[in-house]
Amino acid sequence: MHHHKSEREILKRLILGHEEAFSAIYSIYSDKLLYYVQRTTKSPYLAEDVVHDTFVKIWQHRDRIDPSRPFQPYIFTIAKRTLLDLLNRAKHERAIVSEIKRYSTEEDHSTEFLLDYNESNLLINEAITGLSEQVRKTFVLCRIQGMSYRQAAETLNVTESTVNKHMSKALQIVRAYVSKHTGKLFSFFFICYWMFFNRQ
């Protein structure tokens, strides 16, 4: 009862846009969501993306939260929908990857594709230089060095919810930059490939 009451107060503050309330909700639910999603995806990277996107949606649509109703079923429903969207997208991406591979083999355009790929890696690096220092550090640790949000938070001495916000900003800027400088179809394929599969 006490927990429910205190969570209700946190949710009221979250609706008003208080960041410390968002951090509190993040610390209560991020591990539960990660465990739940990872059981389905079997991939810590994809599970982390789902949890990240779920919290972005919570923050963006905080005015839809009803503090008088239990929050756990609400956030789990959003995570479930986010996961289904991601799985549908991944299915579509695999089809694109397969099509490009087939095309490259049949038409012997693999060298041209490799040049495009390397050029886009340069674009990623250019996009990263435009990020603010903290956002860039977060992006490099999570997407290039392959750290989890928790490891990055410990390395940078910030909270996981701060890492979450930095990654949201970085991905938005990087995707926009690459899209602006490449053809639409290739840009879509490349961003999907780089964001989901090119992590060591």
VEXDREN-2710 file (C-alpha; in Angstrom, 1 decimal):
% VEXDREN-2710
k/r/px/py/pz
1/MET/0.0/0.0/0.0
2/HIS/2.8/2.4/1.0
3/HIS/4.7/1.5/-2.2
4/HIS/1.6/2.1/-4.3
5/LYS/1.0/5.5/-2.7
6/SER/4.6/6.6/-3.2
7/GLU/4.6/5.4/-6.8
8/ARG/1.4/7.4/-7.4
9/GLU/3.2/10.5/-6.2
10/ILE/6.2/9.8/-8.5
11/LEU/3.8/9.4/-11.4
12/LYS/2.1/12.7/-10.7
13/ARG/5.5/14.4/-10.7
14/LEU/6.5/12.5/-13.9
15/ILE/3.3/13.8/-15.7
16/LEU/4.4/17.3/-14.7
17/GLY/7.8/16.7/-16.4
18/HIS/10.1/16.3/-13.4
19/GLU/13.2/14.5/-14.5
20/GLU/13.9/13.0/-11.1
21/ALA/10.5/11.3/-11.2
22/PHE/11.5/9.8/-14.6
23/SER/14.8/8.5/-13.2
24/ALA/12.9/7.0/-10.2
25/ILE/10.5/5.1/-12.6
26/TYR/13.4/4.1/-14.7
27/SER/15.2/2.6/-11.7
28/ILE/12.1/0.7/-10.6
29/TYR/11.2/-0.8/-13.9
30/SER/14.2/-1.0/-16.3
31/ASP/15.6/-4.3/-14.9
32/LYS/12.1/-5.9/-14.8
33/LEU/11.5/-4.9/-18.4
34/LEU/15.0/-5.9/-19.6
35/TYR/14.5/-9.4/-18.1
36/TYR/11.0/-9.8/-19.6
37/VAL/12.1/-8.6/-23.1
38/GLN/15.4/-10.5/-23.1
39/ARG/13.5/-13.8/-22.5
40/THR/11.8/-13.2/-25.9
41/THR/14.5/-11.7/-28.0
42/LYS/17.4/-13.8/-26.6
43/SER/19.6/-10.7/-27.4
44/PRO/20.8/-8.2/-24.7
45/TYR/21.3/-5.6/-27.5
46/LEU/17.8/-5.8/-28.9
47/ALA/16.3/-6.0/-25.4
48/GLU/18.1/-2.9/-24.4
49/ASP/16.7/-1.1/-27.5
50/VAL/13.2/-2.1/-26.6
51/VAL/13.6/-0.9/-23.0
52/HIS/15.1/2.3/-24.2
53/ASP/12.3/3.0/-26.7
54/THR/9.7/2.1/-24.1
55/PHE/11.0/4.8/-21.7
56/VAL/11.3/7.3/-24.5
57/LYS/7.6/6.7/-25.2
58/ILE/6.8/7.0/-21.5
59/TRP/8.5/10.4/-21.3
60/GLN/7.0/11.7/-24.6
61/HIS/3.5/10.6/-23.7
62/ARG/3.6/11.2/-20.0
63/ASP/0.3/13.2/-20.2
64/ARG/-1.5/9.9/-21.0
65/ILE/-0.4/8.2/-17.7
66/ASP/-3.2/7.7/-15.1
67/PRO/-1.6/7.8/-11.6
68/SER/-4.7/6.2/-10.1
69/ARG/-4.2/3.0/-12.1
70/PRO/-1.4/0.4/-11.6
71/PHE/1.6/1.5/-13.6
72/GLN/3.3/-1.9/-14.2
73/PRO/0.7/-3.3/-16.6
74/TYR/0.7/0.0/-18.5
75/ILE/4.5/0.0/-19.0
76/PHE/4.6/-3.7/-19.9
77/THR/2.0/-3.2/-22.5
78/ILE/4.0/-0.4/-24.1
79/ALA/7.2/-2.6/-24.0
80/LYS/5.2/-5.5/-25.6
81/ARG/4.0/-3.3/-28.5
82/THR/7.5/-1.8/-28.9
83/LEU/9.0/-5.3/-29.1
84/LEU/6.4/-6.5/-31.7
85/ASP/7.2/-3.4/-33.8
86/LEU/10.9/-4.1/-33.6
87/LEU/10.4/-7.8/-34.5
88/ASN/8.3/-6.8/-37.5
89/ARG/10.9/-4.3/-38.5
90/ALA/13.7/-6.8/-38.1
91/LYS/11.8/-9.2/-40.4
92/HIS/11.6/-6.5/-43.0
93/GLU/15.3/-5.6/-42.6
94/ARG/16.3/-9.3/-43.1
95/ALA/14.4/-9.3/-46.3
96/ILE/16.2/-6.2/-47.5
97/VAL/19.6/-7.6/-46.5
98/SER/18.8/-10.8/-48.4
99/GLU/17.7/-8.9/-51.5
100/ILE/20.8/-6.7/-51.5
101/LYS/23.1/-9.7/-51.1
102/ARG/21.3/-11.5/-53.9
103/TYR/21.5/-8.4/-56.2
104/SER/25.2/-7.9/-55.3
105/THR/26.0/-11.6/-56.2
106/GLU/24.0/-11.7/-59.4
107/GLU/25.1/-8.3/-60.7
108/ASP/28.6/-8.3/-59.2
109/HIS/28.1/-5.0/-57.5
110/SER/29.7/-6.1/-54.3
111/THR/32.6/-3.7/-54.7
112/GLU/30.3/-0.7/-55.3
113/PHE/28.3/-1.8/-52.2
114/LEU/31.4/-2.0/-50.1
115/LEU/32.4/1.5/-51.2
116/ASP/28.9/2.8/-50.2
117/TYR/29.3/1.0/-46.9
118/ASN/32.7/2.5/-46.1
119/GLU/31.5/5.9/-47.2
120/SER/28.5/5.6/-44.8
121/ASN/30.9/4.6/-41.9
122/LEU/32.6/8.0/-42.6
123/LEU/29.2/9.6/-42.4
124/ILE/28.6/8.0/-39.0
125/ASN/31.9/9.5/-37.8
126/GLU/31.0/12.9/-39.2
127/ALA/27.6/12.8/-37.5
128/ILE/29.2/11.8/-34.2
129/THR/31.5/14.8/-34.3
130/GLY/28.4/17.0/-34.3
131/LEU/27.2/15.6/-31.0
132/SER/27.8/17.3/-27.7
133/GLU/30.7/15.9/-25.7
134/GLN/28.6/13.8/-23.2
135/VAL/26.2/12.5/-25.9
136/ARG/29.1/11.6/-28.1
137/LYS/30.9/9.7/-25.3
138/THR/27.7/7.8/-24.5
139/PHE/27.1/6.9/-28.2
140/VAL/30.7/5.7/-28.6
141/LEU/30.6/3.5/-25.5
142/CYS/27.2/2.0/-26.3
143/ARG/27.1/1.7/-30.1
144/ILE/30.8/1.4/-31.0
145/GLN/32.4/-0.2/-28.0
146/GLY/29.3/-2.3/-27.4
147/MET/28.8/-1.5/-23.7
148/SER/25.4/-2.0/-22.0
149/TYR/23.6/1.2/-20.8
150/ARG/24.5/0.1/-17.2
151/GLN/28.2/-0.2/-18.0
152/ALA/28.2/3.1/-19.9
153/ALA/26.5/4.8/-16.9
154/GLU/29.2/3.4/-14.5
155/THR/32.0/4.5/-16.9
156/LEU/30.6/8.0/-17.3
157/ASN/29.5/8.2/-13.6
158/VAL/25.9/9.1/-14.6
159/THR/22.5/7.4/-14.1
160/GLU/21.1/4.9/-16.6
161/SER/18.3/7.2/-17.4
162/THR/20.8/9.9/-18.5
163/VAL/22.5/7.3/-20.8
164/ASN/19.0/6.5/-22.1
165/LYS/18.3/10.1/-22.9
166/HIS/21.8/10.7/-24.5
167/MET/21.3/7.6/-26.7
168/SER/17.9/8.8/-27.8
169/LYS/19.3/12.1/-28.9
170/ALA/22.4/10.6/-30.5
171/LEU/20.4/8.0/-32.6
172/GLN/18.0/10.7/-33.8
173/ILE/20.8/13.0/-34.9
174/VAL/22.9/10.2/-36.5
175/ARG/19.9/8.7/-38.4
176/ALA/18.9/12.2/-39.7
177/TYR/22.5/13.0/-40.8
178/VAL/23.0/9.7/-42.7
179/SER/19.6/10.0/-44.3
180/LYS/20.4/13.5/-45.5
181/HIS/23.7/12.4/-47.2
182/THR/22.7/9.1/-48.8
183/GLY/20.0/7.7/-51.1
184/LYS/16.8/6.8/-49.4
185/LEU/16.8/3.0/-49.9
186/PHE/20.5/2.6/-49.1
187/SER/20.2/4.9/-46.2
188/PHE/17.3/2.8/-44.8
189/PHE/19.2/-0.4/-45.3
190/PHE/22.4/0.9/-43.9
191/ILE/21.0/2.4/-40.8
192/CYS/19.1/-0.8/-40.0
193/TYR/22.2/-2.9/-40.6
194/TRP/24.5/-0.6/-38.6
195/MET/22.2/-0.1/-35.7
196/PHE/21.1/-3.7/-35.3
197/PHE/23.9/-6.0/-36.6
198/ASN/27.2/-4.1/-36.7
199/ARG/28.0/-4.2/-33.0
200/GLN/31.1/-6.0/-31.8
END
